[in-house]
Amino acid sequence: MTQPPTYPTPPAGGPSPAAGGGFAPPSGPTPQGYAVPPQPGPYSGLPTYPAPASGPPPRPGFPAVPLSPGGQPLASFGDRLLAVLIDSLVIMAACMVVILPAVLVFFMAVLPDLTATPPDGTYAEPDPFTDFLLPFLALEAGVFLFAIGVTYVFHVEMMFKTGQTVGKRVMKLRIVPLDPTATLDRKVAAKRWAAHQIGGSVIPGFSYVDGLWQLWDKPWQQCLHDKFAGTVVVKVSG
């Protein structure tokens, strides 16, 4: 009869049989050359995932957008330039509606006097100073004052309630006080308009320096008229 196979007796100090058969992992130091497989921990029955990071992940290659003291993104130079161009076209169109007819009426009234001849047929030389130059200077003064009034209404009276002109509304920009606790009122809007208009009219080249100042101004990217009035221009959603 075939005898059942026999197994060698494990050496003293070796692993002892575990319940249910086999051997339990050694409790002492592992002999050289043998690694103990990792033992599973208690099973909770639910999978675990790493906690998500707060906020959207940063986009590589895109610099952080500078923020105003109120936490709104500051307007870029390109957006502000396009807004100024749109506002200039709107103001020019509004002025031309009045100025062009006024110039036409002026020449229709002045030219006949310059070319008129007396009934006797003799030619009387007109006085260019009193017949043309003085009326023309008066027309220019009226046009200048009218244009200043239009820009005041556009940049102060129509803007300070919402912080937006037509161009800034199209480009989704808004003028806000540098102090987040302050409000944009008529006084602040008038100071901003005066610095831009009067400075550009009196100081040669001021308008260019004023507009380009944003490119190197830190940290709020202000133009000179922003600094004078204590305002910044921010990007808004609508």
PyMOL commands that set and color helices and strands:
alter all, ss='L'
color gray80, all
select helices_A, chain A and resi 77-115+128-157+166-170+186-202+206-215+224-229
alter helices_A, ss='H'
color red, helices_A
select strands_A, chain A and resi 173-177+231-235
alter strands_A, ss='S'
color yellow, strands_A
deselect
rebuild
show_as cartoon
